[in-house]
Amino acid sequence: MHKPYLVVRSTLKVKNSGMRENVIRSGDMTSYQPVQVRRAMPSDIPAIFAIERQLFVDPWEQAVFLEALTYFPTTYFVATFEGAIAGFIVGALEDTGENVYGHLCNFGVDPAFQHRGIGRLLVQRAEHQFAFELASAVQLEVRLSNTPAQKFYRKLGYREVFRIAGYYSNSEDAVVMMKWFRF
């Protein structure tokens, strides 16, 4: 287990419930437990599956998560906070014969941990691994109706390249988005 980091912060005013301001001055030490991103392990699968079931109307089965871990152990990550799994990302490498691409197959952040930058950390960690394994780009599919996810990916540099009609189990179209690496 990692020890909490110690951070020295410059002068910062913090509002305390709107009543009064507390001032943290340079030299004050603040302790915090950072979000950790690490490779997934088989023991993480039940927590990953629980997050999946909260987020998606057509979740992957628990066995599929374990199978993906067997096939793609280097591109499958979890984010933890205070020992709890806060999110996951399942990546894969695809070789077309001409290019190697990273593929973000599944990704989710527990609703209790959303909007804290955990999703961004997971996507960036997967991208770094793809680049390390010599992928030239990353692709993903997202529901046409999921405009918040599309906006999130655009902020990370992904662009829509085409659509796949009837991709999802309810016949909804998928938007295929890609991000190219520049070496």
PEWO-V711603 format. One record per residue. RES is the residue in three letters. SS is DSSP state (H for helix, E for strand, L for the rest). PHI is phi in radians with two decimals (* if undefined). PSI is psi in whole degrees, -180 to 180 (none if undefined). Layout:
res:RES ss:SS phi:PHI psi:PSI
res:RES ss:SS phi:PHI psi:PSI
This chain:
res:MET ss:L phi:* psi:136
res:HIS ss:L phi:-1.38 psi:144
res:LYS ss:L phi:-1.37 psi:150
res:PRO ss:L phi:-1.05 psi:147
res:TYR ss:E phi:-1.34 psi:151
res:LEU ss:E phi:-1.86 psi:132
res:VAL ss:E phi:-2.16 psi:136
res:VAL ss:E phi:-1.76 psi:124
res:ARG ss:L phi:-1.94 psi:146
res:SER ss:L phi:-1.33 psi:179
res:THR ss:L phi:-0.99 psi:130
res:LEU ss:E phi:-2.55 psi:130
res:LYS ss:E phi:-1.64 psi:132
res:VAL ss:E phi:-2.11 psi:123
res:LYS ss:E phi:-1.36 psi:134
res:ASN ss:E phi:-1.93 psi:95
res:SER ss:L phi:0.95 psi:26
res:GLY ss:L phi:1.29 psi:-1
res:MET ss:L phi:-1.47 psi:-56
res:ARG ss:E phi:-2.57 psi:166
res:GLU ss:E phi:-1.77 psi:136
res:ASN ss:E phi:-1.76 psi:140
res:VAL ss:E phi:-1.97 psi:128
res:ILE ss:E phi:-1.80 psi:122
res:ARG ss:L phi:-1.77 psi:159
res:SER ss:L phi:-0.90 psi:138
res:GLY ss:L phi:1.69 psi:-22
res:ASP ss:L phi:-1.19 psi:141
res:MET ss:E phi:-1.83 psi:132
res:THR ss:E phi:-2.13 psi:135
res:SER ss:E phi:-1.83 psi:137
res:TYR ss:E phi:-2.57 psi:156
res:GLN ss:L phi:-1.77 psi:111
res:PRO ss:L phi:-1.34 psi:163
res:VAL ss:L phi:-1.26 psi:134
res:GLN ss:E phi:-1.89 psi:136
res:VAL ss:E phi:-2.00 psi:126
res:ARG ss:E phi:-2.50 psi:168
res:ARG ss:E phi:-1.15 psi:144
res:ALA ss:L phi:-1.25 psi:153
res:MET ss:L phi:-2.23 psi:159
res:PRO ss:H phi:-0.95 psi:-34
res:SER ss:H phi:-1.20 psi:-13
res:ASP ss:H phi:-1.45 psi:-16
res:ILE ss:H phi:-1.01 psi:-45
res:PRO ss:H phi:-1.02 psi:-41
res:ALA ss:H phi:-1.20 psi:-40
res:ILE ss:H phi:-1.06 psi:-45
res:PHE ss:H phi:-1.10 psi:-38
res:ALA ss:H phi:-1.10 psi:-41
res:ILE ss:H phi:-1.12 psi:-46
res:GLU ss:H phi:-0.96 psi:-45
res:ARG ss:H phi:-1.15 psi:-30
res:GLN ss:H phi:-1.27 psi:-31
res:LEU ss:H phi:-1.66 psi:-32
res:PHE ss:L phi:-2.12 psi:140
res:VAL ss:L phi:-1.28 psi:-24
res:ASP ss:L phi:-2.22 psi:71
res:PRO ss:L phi:-1.20 psi:153
res:TRP ss:L phi:-1.12 psi:152
res:GLU ss:L phi:-1.33 psi:155
res:GLN ss:H phi:-1.01 psi:-38
res:ALA ss:H phi:-1.11 psi:-32
res:VAL ss:H phi:-1.19 psi:-39
res:PHE ss:H phi:-1.08 psi:-42
res:LEU ss:H phi:-1.17 psi:-41
res:GLU ss:H phi:-1.10 psi:-42
res:ALA ss:H phi:-1.07 psi:-38
res:LEU ss:H phi:-1.13 psi:-35
res:THR ss:H phi:-1.15 psi:-43
res:TYR ss:H phi:-1.39 psi:-34
res:PHE ss:L phi:-2.25 psi:58
res:PRO ss:H phi:-1.18 psi:-24
res:THR ss:H phi:-1.52 psi:-12
res:THR ss:H phi:-2.15 psi:29
res:TYR ss:E phi:-2.22 psi:117
res:PHE ss:E phi:-2.27 psi:156
res:VAL ss:E phi:-2.22 psi:152
res:ALA ss:E phi:-1.90 psi:134
res:THR ss:E phi:-2.12 psi:148
res:PHE ss:E phi:-2.42 psi:121
res:GLU ss:L phi:0.88 psi:41
res:GLY ss:L phi:1.49 psi:-12
res:ALA ss:E phi:-1.67 psi:144
res:ILE ss:E phi:-1.36 psi:119
res:ALA ss:E phi:-1.70 psi:-21
res:GLY ss:E phi:-3.02 psi:171
res:PHE ss:E phi:-2.62 psi:160
res:ILE ss:E phi:-2.55 psi:132
res:VAL ss:E phi:-1.92 psi:117
res:GLY ss:E phi:-2.04 psi:160
res:ALA ss:E phi:-2.51 psi:156
res:LEU ss:E phi:-1.84 psi:135
res:GLU ss:E phi:-2.17 psi:126
res:ASP ss:E phi:-1.87 psi:115
res:THR ss:L phi:-1.52 psi:-4
res:GLY ss:L phi:1.70 psi:-30
res:GLU ss:L phi:-1.88 psi:-35
res:ASN ss:L phi:-2.42 psi:157
res:VAL ss:E phi:-1.93 psi:129
res:TYR ss:E phi:-2.09 psi:146
res:GLY ss:E phi:-1.49 psi:149
res:HIS ss:E phi:-2.32 psi:119
res:LEU ss:E phi:-1.45 psi:104
res:CYS ss:E phi:-1.49 psi:-38
res:ASN ss:E phi:-2.73 psi:146
res:PHE ss:E phi:-2.81 psi:134
res:GLY ss:E phi:-2.82 psi:150
res:VAL ss:E phi:-2.17 psi:130
res:ASP ss:L phi:-0.89 psi:133
res:PRO ss:H phi:-0.92 psi:-31
res:ALA ss:H phi:-1.19 psi:-16
res:PHE ss:H phi:-2.04 psi:6
res:GLN ss:L phi:-1.24 psi:158
res:HIS ss:L phi:1.14 psi:34
res:ARG ss:L phi:-2.20 psi:9
res:GLY ss:L phi:1.54 psi:3
res:ILE ss:H phi:-1.20 psi:-41
res:GLY ss:H phi:-1.05 psi:-44
res:ARG ss:H phi:-1.05 psi:-44
res:LEU ss:H phi:-1.05 psi:-42
res:LEU ss:H phi:-1.14 psi:-46
res:VAL ss:H phi:-1.10 psi:-44
res:GLN ss:H phi:-1.10 psi:-38
res:ARG ss:H phi:-1.14 psi:-42
res:ALA ss:H phi:-1.10 psi:-43
res:GLU ss:H phi:-1.05 psi:-42
res:HIS ss:H phi:-1.08 psi:-41
res:GLN ss:H phi:-1.16 psi:-42
res:PHE ss:H phi:-1.04 psi:-45
res:ALA ss:H phi:-1.10 psi:-41
res:PHE ss:H phi:-1.05 psi:-36
res:GLU ss:L phi:-1.59 psi:19
res:LEU ss:L phi:1.21 psi:28
res:ALA ss:L phi:-1.27 psi:147
res:SER ss:L phi:-1.69 psi:-13
res:ALA ss:E phi:-2.85 psi:171
res:VAL ss:E phi:-2.25 psi:140
res:GLN ss:E phi:-2.22 psi:160
res:LEU ss:E phi:-2.73 psi:163
res:GLU ss:E phi:-2.03 psi:143
res:VAL ss:E phi:-2.48 psi:144
res:ARG ss:E phi:-1.02 psi:141
res:LEU ss:L phi:-1.01 psi:-36
res:SER ss:L phi:-1.39 psi:-10
res:ASN ss:L phi:-1.57 psi:70
res:THR ss:H phi:-1.16 psi:-33
res:PRO ss:H phi:-1.07 psi:-40
res:ALA ss:H phi:-1.16 psi:-42
res:GLN ss:H phi:-1.06 psi:-41
res:LYS ss:H phi:-1.10 psi:-44
res:PHE ss:H phi:-0.99 psi:-49
res:TYR ss:H phi:-1.16 psi:-38
res:ARG ss:H phi:-1.05 psi:-40
res:LYS ss:H phi:-1.08 psi:-27
res:LEU ss:L phi:-1.58 psi:4
res:GLY ss:L phi:1.75 psi:8
res:TYR ss:L phi:-1.49 psi:149
res:ARG ss:E phi:-2.29 psi:144
res:GLU ss:E phi:-1.18 psi:132
res:VAL ss:E phi:-1.97 psi:-34
res:PHE ss:E phi:-2.96 psi:178
res:ARG ss:E phi:-2.14 psi:151
res:ILE ss:E phi:-2.05 psi:117
res:ALA ss:L phi:-1.20 psi:135
res:GLY ss:L phi:1.10 psi:29
res:TYR ss:L phi:-1.16 psi:-40
res:TYR ss:L phi:-1.55 psi:163
res:SER ss:L phi:-1.03 psi:-26
res:ASN ss:L phi:-1.62 psi:14
res:SER ss:L phi:1.27 psi:12
res:GLU ss:L phi:-1.23 psi:146
res:ASP ss:L phi:-1.29 psi:154
res:ALA ss:E phi:-1.91 psi:143
res:VAL ss:E phi:-1.70 psi:123
res:VAL ss:E phi:-1.63 psi:125
res:MET ss:E phi:-2.09 psi:148
res:MET ss:E phi:-2.38 psi:155
res:LYS ss:E phi:-2.33 psi:128
res:TRP ss:E phi:-1.72 psi:141
res:PHE ss:L phi:-1.58 psi:147
res:ARG ss:L phi:-2.07 psi:114
res:PHE ss:L phi:-1.79 psi:none
